[in-house]
Amino acid sequence: MSFGGAVSSMITSIKNNKRNRKNTFEKLERFQKENNDQLHFNNTATKKELQEIKTQLKKENLINITKKGLLLLAVILLFSYLLL
């Protein structure tokens, strides 16, 4: 498959015109060097409060999963009804 010099010159031209791209890691590294501010969190919650938060999140997640499951079941039943 000989294409002659046209294809090779196009490839060379593309390689020469390619710009240097900064990847996300380099941008993040530069950002971290410019901003030396430290994040500080005040962890003042007691073990009881943490346990309450944990149980509340579990309840909310269970409710969300149940809603999504019922919606999926309704869609499946609807499609099966329409196909019959």
KENU-590282 format. One record per residue (C-alpha): residue number from 0; residue in three letters; x, y, z negated. Coordinates in steps of 0.2 Angstrom, whole numbers. Example, Ala and Ser with C-alpha at 12.3 -4.5 7.8 and 13.67 -1.06 7.14 Angstrom:
<recs>
0/ALA/62/-22/-39
1/SER/68/-5/-36
</recs>
This chain:
<recs>
0/MET/0/0/0
1/SER/10/14/6
2/PHE/2/31/5
3/GLY/17/41/10
4/GLY/24/56/1
5/ALA/7/65/-1
6/VAL/2/54/-16
7/SER/19/55/-25
8/SER/20/73/-23
9/MET/2/75/-30
10/ILE/7/65/-45
11/THR/23/75/-48
12/SER/13/91/-46
13/ILE/0/85/-59
14/LYS/14/80/-71
15/ASN/23/97/-69
16/ASN/7/106/-72
17/LYS/2/97/-88
18/ARG/1/108/-103
19/ASN/7/103/-120
20/ARG/-8/99/-130
21/LYS/-9/101/-149
22/ASN/-17/86/-158
23/THR/-28/88/-173
24/PHE/-15/82/-185
25/GLU/-3/96/-179
26/LYS/-17/109/-181
27/LEU/-21/102/-199
28/GLU/-3/102/-204
29/ARG/-1/120/-198
30/PHE/-17/125/-208
31/GLN/-11/117/-223
32/LYS/6/126/-222
33/GLU/-3/143/-220
34/ASN/-16/140/-235
35/ASN/-7/134/-250
36/ASP/-22/136/-261
37/GLN/-25/121/-272
38/LEU/-43/114/-274
39/HIS/-48/113/-292
40/PHE/-64/104/-298
41/ASN/-70/105/-316
42/ASN/-75/88/-320
43/THR/-86/91/-335
44/ALA/-100/78/-333
45/THR/-102/65/-347
46/LYS/-103/47/-344
47/LYS/-121/47/-347
48/GLU/-124/61/-334
49/LEU/-114/51/-321
50/GLN/-124/36/-324
51/GLU/-140/46/-322
52/ILE/-133/53/-306
53/LYS/-129/36/-300
54/THR/-146/29/-303
55/GLN/-154/43/-295
56/LEU/-144/41/-279
57/LYS/-148/23/-279
58/LYS/-166/27/-280
59/GLU/-165/39/-266
60/ASN/-155/27/-255
61/LEU/-168/13/-258
62/ILE/-182/25/-254
63/ASN/-173/30/-238
64/ILE/-169/12/-233
65/THR/-187/7/-236
66/LYS/-194/22/-225
67/LYS/-182/18/-211
68/GLY/-187/-1/-212
69/LEU/-205/3/-211
70/LEU/-203/15/-197
71/LEU/-193/2/-187
72/LEU/-206/-12/-191
73/ALA/-220/0/-184
74/VAL/-210/3/-168
75/ILE/-207/-15/-166
76/LEU/-225/-19/-168
77/LEU/-230/-5/-157
78/PHE/-219/-11/-143
79/SER/-224/-29/-145
80/TYR/-243/-24/-144
81/LEU/-240/-14/-128
82/LEU/-230/-28/-120
83/LEU/-244/-41/-123
</recs>
